Amino acid sequence: MAFRLPFLARPALDTPAAGPARPVLDLSGPALTQAFEALISGGEEQGGIESYATALKSKAALFEQRLGGGRAAQLDLESFKLICAHIAPARRRVGAPLERRGFEFFRAAIAELLDGAEDATADPRIAAFTARFPADREHRWVRDLAAELLHTTYPEPYPLMCRWVWDAAANTGVLREIWHGEDVDHKTLEVADDHATFLMLREELSQFLTDNGVFRDLLHYVDLLCAQVYAGYVDSQGGTYLRTDFSSPEDPMQYTRRLLGLDGLDPRTGRSRFKEAAAELSH
């Protein structure tokens, strides 16, 4: 399943007629091919990769039913906890702030974030949401919460913009793992982690998937491919990175599922993986 080019790059559209220049992403075809093949083979061991796309559809339906079309303003506490259970970067960390600030604070913030969100104004919305919280290391998950709420509720205008996809300040994420070039691990990528970059990444990955025979549910398969790329990185670190969110894998798709929040409910008990404040503090 060889990709046609050694790397992917699109020229910036910088003519007046084309509007503002778009980001240029130099992506490694071989790295993408390796991740895609691992995604397919890993999915086969778990009933087929199509089941994961179906699970992402179900997650999107849950978010849309509870949050879409202005319904965020009527969000109840149990629905909020259920939604957070499907957002891996936030579900272990939101419990204590929820207890301190109260649910009304979170509901108001989410309602503002999603009010009129069909207009695809991602960057100012995320900035306003994160500004409600302290700008410190302990609250970095807040951006992930905002990004997941926008993407999963309105997947077309908002690509997945979590920090594990790309975090420019930390110089980590999927983008670095699939970047074309030598010694990428010791290179700082001069690429912003804004809406334009994530849109371009989704466009590039959609083209890659189409070239490799994926024509349906592209939005979900892009997310799956991103998660598989970063799952490979987590696995290469021996499970030590993000160890509060990940444990030793029992199957080749465990990290991929967790990154995408597809393990929000414990399959053995049916209980939510949302961590209450007491559980979070004792973890």
Buried (B, 14 or more C-beta within 10 A) or exposed (E): EEBEEEBBEBEEEEEEEEEEEBBEBBBBBBBBBBBBEBBBEBBEEBEEBEEBBEBBBEBBEBBBEBBBEEBBEEBEEEBBBBBBBBBBBBBBBBBBBBBEEEBEBBBBBBBBBBEEBEEEBBEEBBEBBBEBBEEEEEBBBBBBBBBBBBBBBBBEBBBBBBBBBBBBEEBBBBBBBBBBEEEBEEEEBEBEBBBBBBBBBBBBBBBBBEBBEBEEBBBBBBBBBBBBBBBBBBBEEEBEBBEEBBEEBEEBBBBBBBBBBBBBBEEEEEEBBBBBBEEBEEE
